[in-house]
Amino acid sequence: MAESIKHSKAVRRYGVRYGRRNRDKVAKLEVEQRKKHPCPNCNYPAVSRVSLGIWECRKCHTKFTSRAYTVGKTATVAE
């Protein structure tokens, strides 16, 4: 009998398609993308992504550009 694997809710929308490793990579990127990042202006963790590469702080309302999935330099996906 197969082991039961607990998947992230974000990955469930793919079902059994695209392979496990690809779904795991997407899940890691989406968790990184959706978490609250510290603002480079006020250093308060309230930065969220507006669109691809555009970020906005919800406290000081600063809009700025950065990487696609994260504000900092750590946008790597380890296998």
mmCIF file of the N, C-alpha and C atoms, coordinates in Angstrom:
data_MODEL
# 
_entry.id   MODEL 
# 
loop_
_atom_site.group_PDB 
_atom_site.id 
_atom_site.type_symbol 
_atom_site.label_atom_id 
_atom_site.label_alt_id 
_atom_site.label_comp_id 
_atom_site.label_asym_id 
_atom_site.label_entity_id 
_atom_site.label_seq_id 
_atom_site.pdbx_PDB_ins_code 
_atom_site.Cartn_x 
_atom_site.Cartn_y 
_atom_site.Cartn_z 
_atom_site.occupancy 
_atom_site.B_iso_or_equiv 
_atom_site.pdbx_formal_charge 
_atom_site.auth_seq_id 
_atom_site.auth_comp_id 
_atom_site.auth_asym_id 
_atom_site.auth_atom_id 
_atom_site.pdbx_PDB_model_num 
ATOM 1   N N  . MET A 1 1  ? 0.827  -1.170 0.000   1.00 0.00 ? 1  MET A N  1 
ATOM 2   C CA . MET A 1 1  ? 0.000  0.000  0.000   1.00 0.00 ? 1  MET A CA 1 
ATOM 3   C C  . MET A 1 1  ? 0.877  1.242  0.000   1.00 0.00 ? 1  MET A C  1 
ATOM 4   N N  . ALA A 1 2  ? 0.488  2.239  -0.720  1.00 0.00 ? 2  ALA A N  1 
ATOM 5   C CA . ALA A 1 2  ? 1.286  3.453  -0.846  1.00 0.00 ? 2  ALA A CA 1 
ATOM 6   C C  . ALA A 1 2  ? 1.217  4.289  0.424   1.00 0.00 ? 2  ALA A C  1 
ATOM 7   N N  . GLU A 1 3  ? 2.293  5.035  0.678   1.00 0.00 ? 3  GLU A N  1 
ATOM 8   C CA . GLU A 1 3  ? 2.312  5.918  1.844   1.00 0.00 ? 3  GLU A CA 1 
ATOM 9   C C  . GLU A 1 3  ? 1.400  7.110  1.589   1.00 0.00 ? 3  GLU A C  1 
ATOM 10  N N  . SER A 1 4  ? 0.814  7.618  2.647   1.00 0.00 ? 4  SER A N  1 
ATOM 11  C CA . SER A 1 4  ? 0.022  8.830  2.491   1.00 0.00 ? 4  SER A CA 1 
ATOM 12  C C  . SER A 1 4  ? 0.958  10.021 2.603   1.00 0.00 ? 4  SER A C  1 
ATOM 13  N N  . ILE A 1 5  ? 0.890  10.903 1.640   1.00 0.00 ? 5  ILE A N  1 
ATOM 14  C CA . ILE A 1 5  ? 1.766  12.061 1.575   1.00 0.00 ? 5  ILE A CA 1 
ATOM 15  C C  . ILE A 1 5  ? 0.932  13.305 1.810   1.00 0.00 ? 5  ILE A C  1 
ATOM 16  N N  . LYS A 1 6  ? 1.390  14.159 2.707   1.00 0.00 ? 6  LYS A N  1 
ATOM 17  C CA . LYS A 1 6  ? 0.678  15.398 2.993   1.00 0.00 ? 6  LYS A CA 1 
ATOM 18  C C  . LYS A 1 6  ? 1.191  16.471 2.038   1.00 0.00 ? 6  LYS A C  1 
ATOM 19  N N  . HIS A 1 7  ? 0.335  16.935 1.145   1.00 0.00 ? 7  HIS A N  1 
ATOM 20  C CA . HIS A 1 7  ? 0.717  17.946 0.175   1.00 0.00 ? 7  HIS A CA 1 
ATOM 21  C C  . HIS A 1 7  ? 0.237  19.307 0.616   1.00 0.00 ? 7  HIS A C  1 
ATOM 22  N N  . SER A 1 8  ? 0.900  20.309 0.119   1.00 0.00 ? 8  SER A N  1 
ATOM 23  C CA . SER A 1 8  ? 0.479  21.675 0.376   1.00 0.00 ? 8  SER A CA 1 
ATOM 24  C C  . SER A 1 8  ? -0.818 21.951 -0.375  1.00 0.00 ? 8  SER A C  1 
ATOM 25  N N  . LYS A 1 9  ? -1.632 22.832 0.147   1.00 0.00 ? 9  LYS A N  1 
ATOM 26  C CA . LYS A 1 9  ? -2.895 23.149 -0.505  1.00 0.00 ? 9  LYS A CA 1 
ATOM 27  C C  . LYS A 1 9  ? -2.674 23.784 -1.870  1.00 0.00 ? 9  LYS A C  1 
ATOM 28  N N  . ALA A 1 10 ? -1.578 24.522 -2.010  1.00 0.00 ? 10 ALA A N  1 
ATOM 29  C CA . ALA A 1 10 ? -1.304 25.188 -3.278  1.00 0.00 ? 10 ALA A CA 1 
ATOM 30  C C  . ALA A 1 10 ? -1.008 24.184 -4.393  1.00 0.00 ? 10 ALA A C  1 
ATOM 31  N N  . VAL A 1 11 ? -0.483 23.027 -4.036  1.00 0.00 ? 11 VAL A N  1 
ATOM 32  C CA . VAL A 1 11 ? -0.089 22.038 -5.033  1.00 0.00 ? 11 VAL A CA 1 
ATOM 33  C C  . VAL A 1 11 ? -1.248 21.119 -5.401  1.00 0.00 ? 11 VAL A C  1 
ATOM 34  N N  . ARG A 1 12 ? -2.246 21.045 -4.564  1.00 0.00 ? 12 ARG A N  1 
ATOM 35  C CA . ARG A 1 12 ? -3.366 20.141 -4.830  1.00 0.00 ? 12 ARG A CA 1 
ATOM 36  C C  . ARG A 1 12 ? -4.086 20.457 -6.128  1.00 0.00 ? 12 ARG A C  1 
ATOM 37  N N  . ARG A 1 13 ? -4.029 21.693 -6.572  1.00 0.00 ? 13 ARG A N  1 
ATOM 38  C CA . ARG A 1 13 ? -4.755 22.058 -7.782  1.00 0.00 ? 13 ARG A CA 1 
ATOM 39  C C  . ARG A 1 13 ? -4.196 21.358 -9.027  1.00 0.00 ? 13 ARG A C  1 
ATOM 40  N N  . TYR A 1 14 ? -2.954 20.848 -8.946  1.00 0.00 ? 14 TYR A N  1 
ATOM 41  C CA . TYR A 1 14 ? -2.360 20.136 -10.074 1.00 0.00 ? 14 TYR A CA 1 
ATOM 42  C C  . TYR A 1 14 ? -2.716 18.668 -10.107 1.00 0.00 ? 14 TYR A C  1 
ATOM 43  N N  . GLY A 1 15 ? -3.235 18.116 -9.011  1.00 0.00 ? 15 GLY A N  1 
ATOM 44  C CA . GLY A 1 15 ? -3.595 16.709 -8.976  1.00 0.00 ? 15 GLY A CA 1 
ATOM 45  C C  . GLY A 1 15 ? -2.378 15.820 -9.136  1.00 0.00 ? 15 GLY A C  1 
ATOM 46  N N  . VAL A 1 16 ? -2.451 14.871 -10.062 1.00 0.00 ? 16 VAL A N  1 
ATOM 47  C CA . VAL A 1 16 ? -1.322 13.965 -10.284 1.00 0.00 ? 16 VAL A CA 1 
ATOM 48  C C  . VAL A 1 16 ? -0.472 14.400 -11.481 1.00 0.00 ? 16 VAL A C  1 
ATOM 49  N N  . ARG A 1 17 ? -0.768 15.524 -12.045 1.00 0.00 ? 17 ARG A N  1 
ATOM 50  C CA . ARG A 1 17 ? -0.054 15.982 -13.234 1.00 0.00 ? 17 ARG A CA 1 
ATOM 51  C C  . ARG A 1 17 ? 1.301  16.605 -12.891 1.00 0.00 ? 17 ARG A C  1 
ATOM 52  N N  . TYR A 1 18 ? 2.195  16.622 -13.847 1.00 0.00 ? 18 TYR A N  1 
ATOM 53  C CA . TYR A 1 18 ? 3.486  17.326 -13.857 1.00 0.00 ? 18 TYR A CA 1 
ATOM 54  C C  . TYR A 1 18 ? 4.578  16.701 -13.007 1.00 0.00 ? 18 TYR A C  1 
ATOM 55  N N  . GLY A 1 19 ? 4.329  15.681 -12.231 1.00 0.00 ? 19 GLY A N  1 
ATOM 56  C CA . GLY A 1 19 ? 5.366  15.013 -11.461 1.00 0.00 ? 19 GLY A CA 1 
ATOM 57  C C  . GLY A 1 19 ? 5.555  15.611 -10.080 1.00 0.00 ? 19 GLY A C  1 
ATOM 58  N N  . ARG A 1 20 ? 6.012  14.781 -9.186  1.00 0.00 ? 20 ARG A N  1 
ATOM 59  C CA . ARG A 1 20 ? 6.131  15.184 -7.784  1.00 0.00 ? 20 ARG A CA 1 
ATOM 60  C C  . ARG A 1 20 ? 7.191  16.249 -7.572  1.00 0.00 ? 20 ARG A C  1 
ATOM 61  N N  . ARG A 1 21 ? 8.347  16.100 -8.201  1.00 0.00 ? 21 ARG A N  1 
ATOM 62  C CA . ARG A 1 21 ? 9.439  17.061 -7.992  1.00 0.00 ? 21 ARG A CA 1 
ATOM 63  C C  . ARG A 1 21 ? 9.060  18.445 -8.494  1.00 0.00 ? 21 ARG A C  1 
ATOM 64  N N  . ASN A 1 22 ? 8.390  18.505 -9.629  1.00 0.00 ? 22 ASN A N  1 
ATOM 65  C CA . ASN A 1 22 ? 7.975  19.800 -10.159 1.00 0.00 ? 22 ASN A CA 1 
ATOM 66  C C  . ASN A 1 22 ? 6.929  20.462 -9.260  1.00 0.00 ? 22 ASN A C  1 
ATOM 67  N N  . ARG A 1 23 ? 6.016  19.667 -8.749  1.00 0.00 ? 23 ARG A N  1 
ATOM 68  C CA . ARG A 1 23 ? 5.010  20.222 -7.835  1.00 0.00 ? 23 ARG A CA 1 
ATOM 69  C C  . ARG A 1 23 ? 5.652  20.695 -6.538  1.00 0.00 ? 23 ARG A C  1 
ATOM 70  N N  . ASP A 1 24 ? 6.654  19.974 -6.040  1.00 0.00 ? 24 ASP A N  1 
ATOM 71  C CA . ASP A 1 24 ? 7.348  20.393 -4.830  1.00 0.00 ? 24 ASP A CA 1 
ATOM 72  C C  . ASP A 1 24 ? 8.098  21.705 -5.042  1.00 0.00 ? 24 ASP A C  1 
ATOM 73  N N  . LYS A 1 25 ? 8.715  21.865 -6.208  1.00 0.00 ? 25 LYS A N  1 
ATOM 74  C CA . LYS A 1 25 ? 9.410  23.117 -6.520  1.00 0.00 ? 25 LYS A CA 1 
ATOM 75  C C  . LYS A 1 25 ? 8.442  24.287 -6.567  1.00 0.00 ? 25 LYS A C  1 
ATOM 76  N N  . VAL A 1 26 ? 7.304  24.088 -7.198  1.00 0.00 ? 26 VAL A N  1 
ATOM 77  C CA . VAL A 1 26 ? 6.294  25.143 -7.275  1.00 0.00 ? 26 VAL A CA 1 
ATOM 78  C C  . VAL A 1 26 ? 5.773  25.484 -5.885  1.00 0.00 ? 26 VAL A C  1 
ATOM 79  N N  . ALA A 1 27 ? 5.583  24.485 -5.041  1.00 0.00 ? 27 ALA A N  1 
ATOM 80  C CA . ALA A 1 27 ? 5.088  24.722 -3.691  1.00 0.00 ? 27 ALA A CA 1 
ATOM 81  C C  . ALA A 1 27 ? 6.072  25.559 -2.887  1.00 0.00 ? 27 ALA A C  1 
ATOM 82  N N  . LYS A 1 28 ? 7.374  25.264 -3.011  1.00 0.00 ? 28 LYS A N  1 
ATOM 83  C CA . LYS A 1 28 ? 8.377  26.042 -2.288  1.00 0.00 ? 28 LYS A CA 1 
ATOM 84  C C  . LYS A 1 28 ? 8.411  27.490 -2.765  1.00 0.00 ? 28 LYS A C  1 
ATOM 85  N N  . LEU A 1 29 ? 8.323  27.686 -4.078  1.00 0.00 ? 29 LEU A N  1 
ATOM 86  C CA . LEU A 1 29 ? 8.318  29.050 -4.609  1.00 0.00 ? 29 LEU A CA 1 
ATOM 87  C C  . LEU A 1 29 ? 7.088  29.826 -4.152  1.00 0.00 ? 29 LEU A C  1 
ATOM 88  N N  . GLU A 1 30 ? 5.936  29.181 -4.149  1.00 0.00 ? 30 GLU A N  1 
ATOM 89  C CA . GLU A 1 30 ? 4.711  29.885 -3.773  1.00 0.00 ? 30 GLU A CA 1 
ATOM 90  C C  . GLU A 1 30 ? 4.677  30.213 -2.282  1.00 0.00 ? 30 GLU A C  1 
ATOM 91  N N  . VAL A 1 31 ? 5.237  29.366 -1.451  1.00 0.00 ? 31 VAL A N  1 
ATOM 92  C CA . VAL A 1 31 ? 5.312  29.676 -0.028  1.00 0.00 ? 31 VAL A CA 1 
ATOM 93  C C  . VAL A 1 31 ? 6.219  30.884 0.179   1.00 0.00 ? 31 VAL A C  1 
ATOM 94  N N  . GLU A 1 32 ? 7.352  30.906 -0.507  1.00 0.00 ? 32 GLU A N  1 
ATOM 95  C CA . GLU A 1 32 ? 8.281  32.038 -0.407  1.00 0.00 ? 32 GLU A CA 1 
ATOM 96  C C  . GLU A 1 32 ? 7.644  33.319 -0.928  1.00 0.00 ? 32 GLU A C  1 
ATOM 97  N N  . GLN A 1 33 ? 6.903  33.218 -1.997  1.00 0.00 ? 33 GLN A N  1 
ATOM 98  C CA . GLN A 1 33 ? 6.283  34.384 -2.632  1.00 0.00 ? 33 GLN A CA 1 
ATOM 99  C C  . GLN A 1 33 ? 5.195  34.998 -1.761  1.00 0.00 ? 33 GLN A C  1 
ATOM 100 N N  . ARG A 1 34 ? 4.425  34.172 -1.073  1.00 0.00 ? 34 ARG A N  1 
ATOM 101 C CA . ARG A 1 34 ? 3.258  34.654 -0.345  1.00 0.00 ? 34 ARG A CA 1 
ATOM 102 C C  . ARG A 1 34 ? 3.523  35.057 1.093   1.00 0.00 ? 34 ARG A C  1 
ATOM 103 N N  . LYS A 1 35 ? 4.725  34.789 1.600   1.00 0.00 ? 35 LYS A N  1 
ATOM 104 C CA . LYS A 1 35 ? 4.997  35.187 2.975   1.00 0.00 ? 35 LYS A CA 1 
ATOM 105 C C  . LYS A 1 35 ? 5.282  36.687 3.038   1.00 0.00 ? 35 LYS A C  1 
ATOM 106 N N  . LYS A 1 36 ? 5.221  37.241 4.240   1.00 0.00 ? 36 LYS A N  1 
ATOM 107 C CA . LYS A 1 36 ? 5.471  38.660 4.436   1.00 0.00 ? 36 LYS A CA 1 
ATOM 108 C C  . LYS A 1 36 ? 6.975  38.906 4.507   1.00 0.00 ? 36 LYS A C  1 
ATOM 109 N N  . HIS A 1 37 ? 7.457  39.788 3.658   1.00 0.00 ? 37 HIS A N  1 
ATOM 110 C CA . HIS A 1 37 ? 8.872  40.125 3.601   1.00 0.00 ? 37 HIS A CA 1 
ATOM 111 C C  . HIS A 1 37 ? 9.109  41.453 4.298   1.00 0.00 ? 37 HIS A C  1 
ATOM 112 N N  . PRO A 1 38 ? 10.331 41.696 4.813   1.00 0.00 ? 38 PRO A N  1 
ATOM 113 C CA . PRO A 1 38 ? 10.613 42.993 5.433   1.00 0.00 ? 38 PRO A CA 1 
ATOM 114 C C  . PRO A 1 38 ? 10.765 44.084 4.369   1.00 0.00 ? 38 PRO A C  1 
ATOM 115 N N  . CYS A 1 39 ? 10.241 45.244 4.686   1.00 0.00 ? 39 CYS A N  1 
ATOM 116 C CA . CYS A 1 39 ? 10.296 46.385 3.767   1.00 0.00 ? 39 CYS A CA 1 
ATOM 117 C C  . CYS A 1 39 ? 11.703 46.978 3.779   1.00 0.00 ? 39 CYS A C  1 
ATOM 118 N N  . PRO A 1 40 ? 12.277 47.292 2.606   1.00 0.00 ? 40 PRO A N  1 
ATOM 119 C CA . PRO A 1 40 ? 13.599 47.916 2.596   1.00 0.00 ? 40 PRO A CA 1 
ATOM 120 C C  . PRO A 1 40 ? 13.571 49.370 3.083   1.00 0.00 ? 40 PRO A C  1 
ATOM 121 N N  . ASN A 1 41 ? 12.392 49.975 3.106   1.00 0.00 ? 41 ASN A N  1 
ATOM 122 C CA . ASN A 1 41 ? 12.262 51.362 3.539   1.00 0.00 ? 41 ASN A CA 1 
ATOM 123 C C  . ASN A 1 41 ? 12.061 51.464 5.050   1.00 0.00 ? 41 ASN A C  1 
ATOM 124 N N  . CYS A 1 42 ? 11.057 50.761 5.600   1.00 0.00 ? 42 CYS A N  1 
ATOM 125 C CA . CYS A 1 42 ? 10.742 50.865 7.032   1.00 0.00 ? 42 CYS A CA 1 
ATOM 126 C C  . CYS A 1 42 ? 11.131 49.618 7.823   1.00 0.00 ? 42 CYS A C  1 
ATOM 127 N N  . ASN A 1 43 ? 11.574 48.569 7.158   1.00 0.00 ? 43 ASN A N  1 
ATOM 128 C CA . ASN A 1 43 ? 12.018 47.308 7.762   1.00 0.00 ? 43 ASN A CA 1 
ATOM 129 C C  . ASN A 1 43 ? 10.911 46.590 8.534   1.00 0.00 ? 43 ASN A C  1 
ATOM 130 N N  . TYR A 1 44 ? 9.673  46.878 8.239   1.00 0.00 ? 44 TYR A N  1 
ATOM 131 C CA . TYR A 1 44 ? 8.531  46.218 8.861   1.00 0.00 ? 44 TYR A CA 1 
ATOM 132 C C  . TYR A 1 44 ? 8.099  45.054 7.973   1.00 0.00 ? 44 TYR A C  1 
ATOM 133 N N  . PRO A 1 45 ? 7.814  43.877 8.524   1.00 0.00 ? 45 PRO A N  1 
ATOM 134 C CA . PRO A 1 45 ? 7.469  42.726 7.670   1.00 0.00 ? 45 PRO A CA 1 
ATOM 135 C C  . PRO A 1 45 ? 6.035  42.797 7.142   1.00 0.00 ? 45 PRO A C  1 
ATOM 136 N N  . ALA A 1 46 ? 5.802  43.678 6.187   1.00 0.00 ? 46 ALA A N  1 
ATOM 137 C CA . ALA A 1 46 ? 4.456  43.836 5.635   1.00 0.00 ? 46 ALA A CA 1 
ATOM 138 C C  . ALA A 1 46 ? 4.485  43.963 4.120   1.00 0.00 ? 46 ALA A C  1 
ATOM 139 N N  . VAL A 1 47 ? 5.543  43.511 3.486   1.00 0.00 ? 47 VAL A N  1 
ATOM 140 C CA . VAL A 1 47 ? 5.660  43.609 2.033   1.00 0.00 ? 47 VAL A CA 1 
ATOM 141 C C  . VAL A 1 47 ? 4.990  42.409 1.394   1.00 0.00 ? 47 VAL A C  1 
ATOM 142 N N  . SER A 1 48 ? 4.130  42.668 0.433   1.00 0.00 ? 48 SER A N  1 
ATOM 143 C CA . SER A 1 48 ? 3.494  41.592 -0.312  1.00 0.00 ? 48 SER A CA 1 
ATOM 144 C C  . SER A 1 48 ? 3.606  41.882 -1.796  1.00 0.00 ? 48 SER A C  1 
ATOM 145 N N  . ARG A 1 49 ? 3.467  40.851 -2.595  1.00 0.00 ? 49 ARG A N  1 
ATOM 146 C CA . ARG A 1 49 ? 3.647  40.966 -4.031  1.00 0.00 ? 49 ARG A CA 1 
ATOM 147 C C  . ARG A 1 49 ? 2.386  41.499 -4.686  1.00 0.00 ? 49 ARG A C  1 
ATOM 148 N N  . VAL A 1 50 ? 2.529  42.516 -5.524  1.00 0.00 ? 50 VAL A N  1 
ATOM 149 C CA . VAL A 1 50 ? 1.420  43.084 -6.275  1.00 0.00 ? 50 VAL A CA 1 
ATOM 150 C C  . VAL A 1 50 ? 1.281  42.351 -7.595  1.00 0.00 ? 50 VAL A C  1 
ATOM 151 N N  . SER A 1 51 ? 2.374  42.239 -8.330  1.00 0.00 ? 51 SER A N  1 
ATOM 152 C CA . SER A 1 51 ? 2.421  41.476 -9.568  1.00 0.00 ? 51 SER A CA 1 
ATOM 153 C C  . SER A 1 51 ? 3.858  41.018 -9.759  1.00 0.00 ? 51 SER A C  1 
ATOM 154 N N  . LEU A 1 52 ? 4.172  40.481 -10.906 1.00 0.00 ? 52 LEU A N  1 
ATOM 155 C CA . LEU A 1 52 ? 5.484  39.896 -11.157 1.00 0.00 ? 52 LEU A CA 1 
ATOM 156 C C  . LEU A 1 52 ? 6.590  40.935 -10.981 1.00 0.00 ? 52 LEU A C  1 
ATOM 157 N N  . GLY A 1 53 ? 7.360  40.816 -9.913  1.00 0.00 ? 53 GLY A N  1 
ATOM 158 C CA . GLY A 1 53 ? 8.481  41.712 -9.668  1.00 0.00 ? 53 GLY A CA 1 
ATOM 159 C C  . GLY A 1 53 ? 8.112  43.038 -9.043  1.00 0.00 ? 53 GLY A C  1 
ATOM 160 N N  . ILE A 1 54 ? 6.852  43.292 -8.750  1.00 0.00 ? 54 ILE A N  1 
ATOM 161 C CA . ILE A 1 54 ? 6.423  44.540 -8.127  1.00 0.00 ? 54 ILE A CA 1 
ATOM 162 C C  . ILE A 1 54 ? 5.907  44.222 -6.731  1.00 0.00 ? 54 ILE A C  1 
ATOM 163 N N  . TRP A 1 55 ? 6.464  44.896 -5.741  1.00 0.00 ? 55 TRP A N  1 
ATOM 164 C CA . TRP A 1 55 ? 6.163  44.649 -4.342  1.00 0.00 ? 55 TRP A CA 1 
ATOM 165 C C  . TRP A 1 55 ? 5.678  45.940 -3.695  1.00 0.00 ? 55 TRP A C  1 
ATOM 166 N N  . GLU A 1 56 ? 4.833  45.818 -2.668  1.00 0.00 ? 56 GLU A N  1 
ATOM 167 C CA . GLU A 1 56 ? 4.319  46.986 -1.972  1.00 0.00 ? 56 GLU A CA 1 
ATOM 168 C C  . GLU A 1 56 ? 4.280  46.720 -0.478  1.00 0.00 ? 56 GLU A C  1 
ATOM 169 N N  . CYS A 1 57 ? 4.722  47.715 0.296   1.00 0.00 ? 57 CYS A N  1 
ATOM 170 C CA . CYS A 1 57 ? 4.644  47.640 1.751   1.00 0.00 ? 57 CYS A CA 1 
ATOM 171 C C  . CYS A 1 57 ? 3.270  48.133 2.175   1.00 0.00 ? 57 CYS A C  1 
ATOM 172 N N  . ARG A 1 58 ? 2.606  47.352 3.003   1.00 0.00 ? 58 ARG A N  1 
ATOM 173 C CA . ARG A 1 58 ? 1.262  47.729 3.443   1.00 0.00 ? 58 ARG A CA 1 
ATOM 174 C C  . ARG A 1 58 ? 1.288  48.737 4.584   1.00 0.00 ? 58 ARG A C  1 
ATOM 175 N N  . LYS A 1 59 ? 2.447  48.958 5.170   1.00 0.00 ? 59 LYS A N  1 
ATOM 176 C CA . LYS A 1 59 ? 2.533  49.932 6.253   1.00 0.00 ? 59 LYS A CA 1 
ATOM 177 C C  . LYS A 1 59 ? 2.873  51.319 5.721   1.00 0.00 ? 59 LYS A C  1 
ATOM 178 N N  . CYS A 1 60 ? 3.971  51.432 4.967   1.00 0.00 ? 60 CYS A N  1 
ATOM 179 C CA . CYS A 1 60 ? 4.397  52.752 4.485   1.00 0.00 ? 60 CYS A CA 1 
ATOM 180 C C  . CYS A 1 60 ? 3.985  53.003 3.032   1.00 0.00 ? 60 CYS A C  1 
ATOM 181 N N  . HIS A 1 61 ? 3.323  52.051 2.400   1.00 0.00 ? 61 HIS A N  1 
ATOM 182 C CA . HIS A 1 61 ? 2.801  52.155 1.032   1.00 0.00 ? 61 HIS A CA 1 
ATOM 183 C C  . HIS A 1 61 ? 3.887  52.451 -0.005  1.00 0.00 ? 61 HIS A C  1 
ATOM 184 N N  . THR A 1 62 ? 5.073  51.929 0.224   1.00 0.00 ? 62 THR A N  1 
ATOM 185 C CA . THR A 1 62 ? 6.165  52.066 -0.728  1.00 0.00 ? 62 THR A CA 1 
ATOM 186 C C  . THR A 1 62 ? 6.050  50.960 -1.761  1.00 0.00 ? 62 THR A C  1 
ATOM 187 N N  . LYS A 1 63 ? 6.070  51.336 -3.036  1.00 0.00 ? 63 LYS A N  1 
ATOM 188 C CA . LYS A 1 63 ? 6.101  50.353 -4.120  1.00 0.00 ? 63 LYS A CA 1 
ATOM 189 C C  . LYS A 1 63 ? 7.506  50.325 -4.684  1.00 0.00 ? 63 LYS A C  1 
ATOM 190 N N  . PHE A 1 64 ? 8.004  49.122 -4.947  1.00 0.00 ? 64 PHE A N  1 
ATOM 191 C CA . PHE A 1 64 ? 9.345  48.977 -5.489  1.00 0.00 ? 64 PHE A CA 1 
ATOM 192 C C  . PHE A 1 64 ? 9.418  47.697 -6.301  1.00 0.00 ? 64 PHE A C  1 
ATOM 193 N N  . THR A 1 65 ? 10.476 47.571 -7.062  1.00 0.00 ? 65 THR A N  1 
ATOM 194 C CA . THR A 1 65 ? 10.679 46.374 -7.866  1.00 0.00 ? 65 THR A CA 1 
ATOM 195 C C  . THR A 1 65 ? 11.778 45.526 -7.236  1.00 0.00 ? 65 THR A C  1 
ATOM 196 N N  . SER A 1 66 ? 11.654 44.243 -7.441  1.00 0.00 ? 66 SER A N  1 
ATOM 197 C CA . SER A 1 66 ? 12.640 43.302 -6.942  1.00 0.00 ? 66 SER A CA 1 
ATOM 198 C C  . SER A 1 66 ? 12.525 42.025 -7.768  1.00 0.00 ? 66 SER A C  1 
ATOM 199 N N  . ARG A 1 67 ? 12.913 40.923 -7.204  1.00 0.00 ? 67 ARG A N  1 
ATOM 200 C CA . ARG A 1 67 ? 12.845 39.655 -7.912  1.00 0.00 ? 67 ARG A CA 1 
ATOM 201 C C  . ARG A 1 67 ? 11.401 39.203 -8.066  1.00 0.00 ? 67 ARG A C  1 
ATOM 202 N N  . ALA A 1 68 ? 11.189 38.181 -8.855  1.00 0.00 ? 68 ALA A N  1 
ATOM 203 C CA . ALA A 1 68 ? 9.829  37.738 -9.163  1.00 0.00 ? 68 ALA A CA 1 
ATOM 204 C C  . ALA A 1 68 ? 9.141  37.069 -7.982  1.00 0.00 ? 68 ALA A C  1 
ATOM 205 N N  . TYR A 1 69 ? 9.862  36.252 -7.209  1.00 0.00 ? 69 TYR A N  1 
ATOM 206 C CA . TYR A 1 69 ? 9.227  35.470 -6.158  1.00 0.00 ? 69 TYR A CA 1 
ATOM 207 C C  . TYR A 1 69 ? 9.621  35.884 -4.753  1.00 0.00 ? 69 TYR A C  1 
ATOM 208 N N  . THR A 1 70 ? 10.626 36.727 -4.598  1.00 0.00 ? 70 THR A N  1 
ATOM 209 C CA . THR A 1 70 ? 11.062 37.158 -3.281  1.00 0.00 ? 70 THR A CA 1 
ATOM 210 C C  . THR A 1 70 ? 11.684 38.539 -3.370  1.00 0.00 ? 70 THR A C  1 
ATOM 211 N N  . VAL A 1 71 ? 11.729 39.208 -2.241  1.00 0.00 ? 71 VAL A N  1 
ATOM 212 C CA . VAL A 1 71 ? 12.298 40.553 -2.202  1.00 0.00 ? 71 VAL A CA 1 
ATOM 213 C C  . VAL A 1 71 ? 13.806 40.481 -2.125  1.00 0.00 ? 71 VAL A C  1 
ATOM 214 N N  . GLY A 1 72 ? 14.324 39.525 -1.370  1.00 0.00 ? 72 GLY A N  1 
ATOM 215 C CA . GLY A 1 72 ? 15.764 39.425 -1.152  1.00 0.00 ? 72 GLY A CA 1 
ATOM 216 C C  . GLY A 1 72 ? 16.477 38.633 -2.236  1.00 0.00 ? 72 GLY A C  1 
ATOM 217 N N  . LYS A 1 73 ? 17.657 38.189 -1.881  1.00 0.00 ? 73 LYS A N  1 
ATOM 218 C CA . LYS A 1 73 ? 18.498 37.458 -2.814  1.00 0.00 ? 73 LYS A CA 1 
ATOM 219 C C  . LYS A 1 73 ? 18.266 35.958 -2.783  1.00 0.00 ? 73 LYS A C  1 
ATOM 220 N N  . THR A 1 74 ? 17.469 35.471 -1.842  1.00 0.00 ? 74 THR A N  1 
ATOM 221 C CA . THR A 1 74 ? 17.320 34.031 -1.632  1.00 0.00 ? 74 THR A CA 1 
ATOM 222 C C  . THR A 1 74 ? 16.103 33.491 -2.365  1.00 0.00 ? 74 THR A C  1 
ATOM 223 N N  . ALA A 1 75 ? 16.174 33.415 -3.668  1.00 0.00 ? 75 ALA A N  1 
ATOM 224 C CA . ALA A 1 75 ? 15.072 32.861 -4.457  1.00 0.00 ? 75 ALA A CA 1 
ATOM 225 C C  . ALA A 1 75 ? 15.475 31.543 -5.092  1.00 0.00 ? 75 ALA A C  1 
ATOM 226 N N  . THR A 1 76 ? 16.242 30.748 -4.374  1.00 0.00 ? 76 THR A N  1 
ATOM 227 C CA . THR A 1 76 ? 16.711 29.487 -4.912  1.00 0.00 ? 76 THR A CA 1 
ATOM 228 C C  . THR A 1 76 ? 15.773 28.366 -4.524  1.00 0.00 ? 76 THR A C  1 
ATOM 229 N N  . VAL A 1 77 ? 15.699 27.375 -5.367  1.00 0.00 ? 77 VAL A N  1 
ATOM 230 C CA . VAL A 1 77 ? 14.903 26.184 -5.093  1.00 0.00 ? 77 VAL A CA 1 
ATOM 231 C C  . VAL A 1 77 ? 15.861 25.020 -4.968  1.00 0.00 ? 77 VAL A C  1 
ATOM 232 N N  . ALA A 1 78 ? 16.024 24.525 -3.765  1.00 0.00 ? 78 ALA A N  1 
ATOM 233 C CA . ALA A 1 78 ? 16.913 23.382 -3.544  1.00 0.00 ? 78 ALA A CA 1 
ATOM 234 C C  . ALA A 1 78 ? 16.161 22.099 -3.818  1.00 0.00 ? 78 ALA A C  1 
ATOM 235 N N  . GLU A 1 79 ? 16.837 21.178 -4.441  1.00 0.00 ? 79 GLU A N  1 
ATOM 236 C CA . GLU A 1 79 ? 16.201 19.881 -4.768  1.00 0.00 ? 79 GLU A CA 1 
ATOM 237 C C  . GLU A 1 79 ? 16.389 18.908 -3.647  1.00 0.00 ? 79 GLU A C  1 
# 
